[in-house]
Amino acid sequence: MISIKRATDQDYKSIVSIGNIAVGEAHRESCSAKDMSEYLQVHYNDTAIREELDDANNIYHIIYFNSIPVGFSKIILHAGHPAIQQDNVTKLDRIYLLQQYQGHTLGFQLLNFNIKLSKENNQAGMWLYTWVGNKKAIGFYLKMGFTIIGEHQFKVSETCYNPNHHMFLTY
Ligand SMILES: CC(C)(COP(=O)(O)OP(=O)(O)OC[C@H]1O[C@@H](n2cnc3c(N)ncnc32)[C@H](O)[C@@H]1OP(=O)(O)O)[C@@H](O)C(=O)NCCC(=O)NCCS
C-alpha cells in the first residue's frame, strides 16, 4: 500500500533520517566521505529541515509504503531558471527514496504526483539539477521526458564541487 502525503512540521525526523541515508548513498562517489558528511551535517540536520518545512515555498511530500516513510520530495513553484523562457516553472529540488524501495515505481509515482500538482498550479514545466554521475537518476528523468539543458558545478562543501546536469520537462 502506497500513499503520498504533504509533509508537516512534525515530519522533520523522517526527512532527516531518509536524507542522511539516501543522499549520502546517491552521491558518495561524487566527492570524499568527509565532504559528503559535511554536506549532510549542514543540510540534513533537525534544525535545517525544520526551517525548510517552515518556509511555505517549499512543498515537501513523504511517500509511505505500508505506512512506513520510505522517501520524500521537495518542489518549489514559480522557480525561474535562466535558460527557461517561462517564469511559471517548478523546481524539483529533492527526490529521495531509501535504496530497498527503489526500482519499484515509487519514484515514478512520487514524481508524477508532483508533476500533477505543478500542472494544477498553472506551471509550464519542471526543472532540476542532478549530479552527472548519478546514472540511475538521469536514466529515470530521461524516461520521464526530461531533457538536459545545461550544466554547472554544484557546491557540496568548501573543498568539493561536482558537475550537475540541468534537466527540464515541458508540459
Ligand atoms: C531516482 C529515483 C527517485 C527513481 O525512483 P525509482 O522508484 O527507483 O524508479 P522507478 O522504479 O519509478 O523507475 C521508473 C522508470 O525509470 C526507469 N529507470 C530507472 N533507472 C533507469 C536508468 N538508469 N536508465 C533508464 N531507465 C531507468 C525504470 O526502468 C522505470 O521504467 P520501467 O517502469 O519502464 O521499468 C530513486 O531511484 C532514488 O531515490 N534514487 C536515489 C536518490 C537519488 O538519486 N535521487 C535523485 C537525486 S537528483
The ligand as an ORCA input file, in Angstrom:
! r2SCAN-3c Opt
* xyz 0 1
  C      15.885      8.294     -8.775
  C      14.723      7.643     -8.031
  C      13.841      8.710     -7.390
  C      13.866      6.867     -9.064
  O      12.830      6.204     -8.394
  P      12.640      4.636     -8.530
  O      11.447      4.252     -7.746
  O      13.908      3.942     -8.216
  O      12.372      4.479    -10.081
  P      11.159      3.716    -10.737
  O      11.133      2.310    -10.286
  O       9.921      4.510    -10.506
  O      11.595      3.782    -12.263
  C      10.782      4.445    -13.213
  C      11.270      4.110    -14.588
  O      12.554      4.649    -14.832
  C      13.368      3.632    -15.345
  N      14.763      3.748    -14.968
  C      15.252      3.725    -13.722
  N      16.604      3.819    -13.779
  C      16.940      3.896    -15.084
  C      18.166      4.003    -15.791
  N      19.353      4.021    -15.147
  N      18.153      4.102    -17.140
  C      16.965      4.056    -17.813
  N      15.773      3.966    -17.187
  C      15.766      3.868    -15.852
  C      12.844      2.363    -14.799
  O      13.195      1.279    -15.665
  C      11.376      2.610    -14.803
  O      10.838      2.350    -16.036
  P      10.050      0.984    -16.309
  O       8.871      1.016    -15.395
  O       9.684      1.109    -17.732
  O      10.973     -0.091    -15.967
  C      15.204      6.649     -6.952
  O      15.916      5.592     -7.569
  C      16.076      7.266     -5.898
  O      15.570      7.765     -4.900
  N      17.415      7.195     -6.083
  C      18.384      7.626     -5.067
  C      18.308      9.090     -4.775
  C      18.537      9.939     -5.996
  O      19.463      9.696     -6.762
  N      17.670     10.952     -6.155
  C      17.746     11.873     -7.255
  C      18.688     12.979     -6.947
  S      18.779     14.131     -8.294
*
